[in-house]
Amino acid sequence: MKKMRKALLALLLSITVAGTSAAPVMAAGTNTSVPTIPAEESDNSKADKLFTAVKGDYIQLFKDALFDVKYNKYWNDDAAAVVGGSAVAEAVKTLKASVGSTTYGDKADPNTFYCGFINDVKEVSFQDGGKVEFTTSDSKKVSHTYKFLKKDALSGVMEGYVFQSTDKNEDEFKYVFLCPDTPATTYHIEFRYGSDLTELLKLNTGKYANWVGSGILKSALTEKNEQMIQNCIALFCTENLAEMKNADTAAQQSVLAGVWDADMSAYASNPQYKNAKMYCELKADGTGVTYFDPNGTGTYTESPFTFYAYDNDGKEDVSSGVYISTDSEELTKASKYAITKKGEATILTFETPDGSSISYIKRDTKVAVVSENTTLYVKGKTNILANVVSGSGITTYTSSNPKVAKVDANGKVTAVKKGSVIITATNNGVSGQVKITIKNPTLSKKTVTLKKGKTAKLSVKGSIGKVTYKSSNTKIAAVSSKGVIKAKKAGKVTITASYKGKRYKYNLVIKKVQLKLKKKSITIKKGKAAQIKSVASPKGKIQYKSLDTKTASVTKKGKVVGKKKGKTKIRVSCNGLVRYCKVTVK
């Protein structure tokens, strides 16, 4: 079983940059600390000391110095120390490309930086008294004297000091932005210069987009200062390749994350493993667990492990593949692996160090998401239920707009403001979504008409917590703490509902109940008809009833028909009031 266990555990990987694109990187030492200056000193004092610290003649860091083929050994050695020998070529290529753009500004490559000198500048000299001299490719010199203007940052991410020429020039050297890199601390400097300060302080947009001039002392090209070249390359590789390496590792671990069932058919002939079952759960955070059931009874033993991974691109290089470490054993030789498709199935196959192979079939991860409520009111909450099948690791939750509704790590959604959001639950790279609509609390009614002595219930729909109520005139209508209104007499009154600092107003009208007959008596001939005219206030259904239908009948609309000679009454009722109309039939 030891071979099988090693084969499974070999799904953990070591660290390297192999054939993967990396995010653009900046020159070594970006955002490093200002040379040691007491914190209590003013920005002006710090800027002056920085200007003094960078005094010297500078050439382009990469184009004129570090990219020279004679320094390739430094690049390869320093890169190998971070990523390993098999990935050096790709790592160095990617690293150099990230700062080797030939364009900047509107034509800038968004994935790389231009780190040379612009405006045909070949050399830059920082001199005593705040003087900076720019030498062009045709040996012409442009110089200005600069004074500290302010401390600022490129798009808020790269802090530095702005200097303005004292001679009020309007050429492309009016302003100099100097980052806190110095030869003493990072073996190079980073700066910008230009005529438009607003544009100059933008990093990834505008006239100078994706440009940061990087310089190294001209004297570094002499043999006695070549150590500065070595130091600069070492710093550049160490800072940037570590970040690239980590990004690549994370990407590959995400690819391998999931639940994988071992194909045990290769071991069917071995009586010891005839009924054995095995699967592993790999998580994107680099942890995993092997589950092994030797008898197929459903009783699994668990073996946790950690791993690091990267894509070997199917190469035969034995240094490519997967490395693992566990509490009990460690594999120091990587295994070759490949992920393929067979129909709808995803197959992971890899070789163990002894040359044997084993395959795993990935369980299909499915995420179905439901919510206790798909409509919430502001301040309201609901729980997201993520039903995960064959998932790996922790289920994460995100909101498409946290300003409308936010969701915590446990899937609890809190409504913030009116709108709609998509809440996404993700496990093993597979996501499920649910849409939630957020509404503001509203009044159950905006206007109410009541009869004297009647009641009505008011509320704030969507309220989460206590609502208080108040009547503007308790002699006309009173309201309870639960929003029950009782009409006392005719009139108009405003009921105010207060909830979480907001007030909602009900316009309440209490009407006096009336029922009037235009004629209290009518006379009609036998076989003839007459209309009883009545008015109810407030409006309501008026009902009519004859007390003697043999003498006179009446319709639902109050039309009286004489049947025989005699006298009777028609009962008229509405809103709890009753009136009578006398009828004489001749």
Rosetta blueprint (number, residue, H / E / L):
1 M L
2 K H
3 K H
4 M H
5 R H
6 K H
7 A H
8 L H
9 L H
10 A L
11 L L
12 L L
13 L L
14 S L
15 I L
16 T L
17 V L
18 A L
19 G L
20 T L
21 S L
22 A L
23 A L
24 P L
25 V L
26 M L
27 A L
28 A L
29 G L
30 T L
31 N L
32 T L
33 S L
34 V L
35 P L
36 T L
37 I L
38 P L
39 A L
40 E L
41 E L
42 S L
43 D H
44 N H
45 S H
46 K H
47 A H
48 D H
49 K H
50 L H
51 F H
52 T H
53 A H
54 V L
55 K L
56 G E
57 D E
58 Y E
59 I E
60 Q E
61 L L
62 F H
63 K H
64 D H
65 A H
66 L H
67 F L
68 D L
69 V H
70 K H
71 Y H
72 N H
73 K H
74 Y H
75 W H
76 N H
77 D H
78 D H
79 A H
80 A H
81 A H
82 V H
83 V H
84 G L
85 G H
86 S H
87 A H
88 V H
89 A H
90 E H
91 A H
92 V H
93 K H
94 T H
95 L H
96 K H
97 A H
98 S H
99 V L
100 G E
101 S L
102 T L
103 T L
104 Y L
105 G H
106 D H
107 K H
108 A L
109 D L
110 P L
111 N L
112 T L
113 F L
114 Y E
115 C L
116 G L
117 F L
118 I L
119 N L
120 D L
121 V E
122 K E
123 E E
124 V E
125 S E
126 F E
127 Q L
128 D H
129 G H
130 G H
131 K E
132 V E
133 E E
134 F E
135 T E
136 T E
137 S L
138 D L
139 S L
140 K L
141 K E
142 V E
143 S E
144 H E
145 T E
146 Y E
147 K E
148 F E
149 L E
150 K E
151 K E
152 D E
153 A E
154 L E
155 S L
156 G L
157 V L
158 M E
159 E E
160 G E
161 Y E
162 V E
163 F E
164 Q E
165 S E
166 T L
167 D L
168 K L
169 N L
170 E L
171 D L
172 E L
173 F L
174 K L
175 Y E
176 V E
177 F E
178 L E
179 C L
180 P L
181 D L
182 T L
183 P L
184 A L
185 T L
186 T L
187 Y L
188 H L
189 I E
190 E E
191 F E
192 R E
193 Y E
194 G E
195 S L
196 D L
197 L H
198 T H
199 E H
200 L H
201 L L
202 K L
203 L L
204 N L
205 T L
206 G L
207 K L
208 Y L
209 A L
210 N L
211 W E
212 V L
213 G E
214 S E
215 G E
216 I E
217 L E
218 K H
219 S H
220 A H
221 L H
222 T L
223 E H
224 K H
225 N H
226 E H
227 Q H
228 M H
229 I H
230 Q H
231 N H
232 C H
233 I H
234 A H
235 L H
236 F H
237 C H
238 T H
239 E H
240 N H
241 L H
242 A H
243 E H
244 M H
245 K H
246 N H
247 A H
248 D H
249 T H
250 A H
251 A H
252 Q H
253 Q H
254 S H
255 V H
256 L H
257 A L
258 G E
259 V E
260 W E
261 D E
262 A E
263 D L
264 M H
265 S H
266 A H
267 Y H
268 A L
269 S L
270 N L
271 P H
272 Q H
273 Y H
274 K L
275 N L
276 A L
277 K E
278 M E
279 Y E
280 C E
281 E E
282 L E
283 K L
284 A L
285 D L
286 G L
287 T E
288 G E
289 V E
290 T E
291 Y E
292 F E
293 D E
294 P L
295 N L
296 G L
297 T L
298 G L
299 T L
300 Y L
301 T E
302 E E
303 S E
304 P E
305 F E
306 T E
307 F E
308 Y E
309 A E
310 Y L
311 D L
312 N L
313 D L
314 G L
315 K L
316 E L
317 D L
318 V L
319 S L
320 S L
321 G L
322 V E
323 Y E
324 I E
325 S E
326 T L
327 D L
328 S L
329 E L
330 E E
331 L E
332 T E
333 K E
334 A E
335 S E
336 K L
337 Y E
338 A E
339 I E
340 T E
341 K E
342 K E
343 G L
344 E L
345 A E
346 T E
347 I E
348 L E
349 T E
350 F E
351 E E
352 T L
353 P L
354 D L
355 G L
356 S L
357 S E
358 I E
359 S E
360 Y E
361 I E
362 K E
363 R L
364 D L
365 T L
366 K E
367 V E
368 A E
369 V E
370 V E
371 S E
372 E L
373 N L
374 T L
375 T E
376 L E
377 Y E
378 V L
379 K L
380 G L
381 K E
382 T E
383 N E
384 I E
385 L E
386 A E
387 N E
388 V E
389 V E
390 S L
391 G L
392 S L
393 G L
394 I L
395 T L
396 T E
397 Y E
398 T E
399 S E
400 S L
401 N L
402 P L
403 K L
404 V L
405 A E
406 K E
407 V E
408 D L
409 A L
410 N L
411 G L
412 K E
413 V E
414 T E
415 A E
416 V L
417 K L
418 K L
419 G E
420 S E
421 V E
422 I E
423 I E
424 T E
425 A E
426 T E
427 N E
428 N L
429 G L
430 V E
431 S E
432 G E
433 Q E
434 V E
435 K E
436 I E
437 T E
438 I E
439 K E
440 N L
441 P L
442 T E
443 L E
444 S L
445 K L
446 K L
447 T E
448 V E
449 T E
450 L E
451 K E
452 K L
453 G L
454 K L
455 T E
456 A E
457 K E
458 L L
459 S L
460 V E
461 K E
462 G L
463 S L
464 I L
465 G L
466 K L
467 V L
468 T E
469 Y E
470 K E
471 S E
472 S L
473 N L
474 T L
475 K L
476 I L
477 A E
478 A E
479 V E
480 S L
481 S L
482 K L
483 G L
484 V E
485 I E
486 K E
487 A E
488 K L
489 K L
490 A L
491 G E
492 K E
493 V E
494 T E
495 I E
496 T E
497 A E
498 S E
499 Y E
500 K L
501 G L
502 K E
503 R E
504 Y E
505 K E
506 Y E
507 N E
508 L E
509 V E
510 I E
511 K E
512 K L
513 V L
514 Q E
515 L E
516 K E
517 L E
518 K L
519 K L
520 K L
521 S E
522 I E
523 T E
524 I E
525 K L
526 K L
527 G L
528 K L
529 A E
530 A E
531 Q E
532 I L
533 K L
534 S E
535 V E
536 A E
537 S E
538 P L
539 K L
540 G L
541 K L
542 I L
543 Q E
544 Y E
545 K E
546 S E
547 L L
548 D L
549 T L
550 K L
551 T L
552 A E
553 S E
554 V E
555 T L
556 K L
557 K L
558 G L
559 K E
560 V E
561 V E
562 G E
563 K L
564 K L
565 K L
566 G E
567 K E
568 T E
569 K E
570 I E
571 R E
572 V E
573 S E
574 C E
575 N L
576 G L
577 L E
578 V E
579 R E
580 Y E
581 C E
582 K E
583 V E
584 T E
585 V E
586 K L
